[in-house]
Amino acid sequence: MSLRINTNVNALAVQNAMNLSSRDTNRAMKNLATGSRISDPSSDVAGSAVAEQMKSEIRGMGAAKMNSDAAMGLADVAEGALSEQATILTRMRELAVQAASDNFSNSERLMMNKEYSELRQELDRISKSTRYGTQNILDGSVKEFEFQVGTKSTKESRISYNSDSNTTASALDVDSLSVENKTDARDSLDALDKAMNKVAMARASFGAMQSRLQSAQNNLGVGIEKLSAARSQIADADLGKEVSDVRRGQILQQYQSSMLQQANDQAGLALKLVG
């Protein structure tokens, strides 16, 4: 066995091993603290890059889902207004049916017509005051809405809706109706039936758009779930493994400290030869 004084090769070898062990142990502890398998990107450069790309896509899909959630508000606002208009038309038709019968006199029909006229005005007011943001959506104003429900710039990432519904009293041809007499009341029935059909068509249009947005929401929700699971496989720490690695590193460091002491003591044997 060669004894050297100036250079303790064995001690240097043990120190190098201790440095490597300490680095791995510290990395495992950091992984535990952060919950990430690649808390230090240098440990897996490719995995870190893929995980970051997935993270960006997941957040983009989350923003797109929020867009689709907000876009559902357009259909919700329109549906609420159209539902009330349908109720008004139903009541107007009920009054027309009553006024068409000789059970009521003209004086009584005049009283019915007051309610009938007020309902007609309210029908018109609803259509002219219903808005999504600052845009009227039931007065015939043509507005194309584009909702970003994807993460790309292509048209496949957008849903377009052309809002041109018009449920004003004039568009429904009920602005001049009355039930002041039996003839007017009977003439109102056909016009009211057509008006109710137009309102139903408008509701169907908004409902179809709402259904499409719902499908987009569902697809985004599934996409976020699956992509998050895939990213988890790459980036999230395996707690069981990391705890084991930390414990293993700590035990190894204790053993290496003992070996370093042995290496340092070995150099002291040279003193015995000198003495």
C-alpha positions, 0 to 999 in steps of 0.5 A: 500500500502506498502512503502519500502525505501531500495528496490524499487520493482516497479522501478526494474520491470520497468527497466527490462521492459525497458531493454527488450524493448530496446533490441527488438528495437535495434534488429529491428534497426539493422535488418533495417540497415543490411536488414537481419531479423536475423542480430542477430543469437540468435534471430532465431538459426534454421533460421540462420543455414538454411539461411547460408546453403542456402547461401553456396549452392547458391554460389556453384551454382554460381561457377558451372554456371561460370564453364559451362560458361567457358566450352562453350568456348571450343565449341565456339573455335572449332566452329569458326575453323570448320566454317572456315575449312568448308568455305575453303573446299567449296572454294576448291570444287568450284575450283575443279568443275571449273577445271573439265571443259574444259572451262579452259586449263591446264595452267589455271588449274595450276594457280587454283592449286596454290590457291587450294594448299594454301587453303589445307595448311591453312586447315591443319594449322587451325586444328593443331593450334586450342587450348582450353587452352594448349590443341589441339582440332582438330588434333586428340589428345584425351583429356577428359574434365570434367566440374564441373556444379554441387555442389556435388562430384558425377558424376551427377555434372559433364559433360564429353566430349571426344575430339577426332576430327581430321580435319587435311588435312591427316585425311580428305584425302585431303592432296594429292589432286590437280586440275592440270588437269581435271582428278585430279579435278574430283577425288577431288570432291568425296574426298572433299564431304567426307571431308565436311561431316567429318567437319560437324560431328565434328561440330555436336559433339561440338554443342551437347556438347554446347547444353548440357552445355546450358541446365546445365546453364539454370538449374543452373540459375533457381536453383539460382533464386528459392533458393535465393527466398527461402532464402529471405523468411527466412533471409531478413528483412520485412522493413515495420514490422521492421520500425513499431517495431522500432517506437513501441519500441521508443514509449514504451520506452518513456512510460516506462521512464515516468513509471520509474519516477512515480515509483521513485516518489512513494518512496518519499511518505515515506518522508511525513510519516516521516515528 
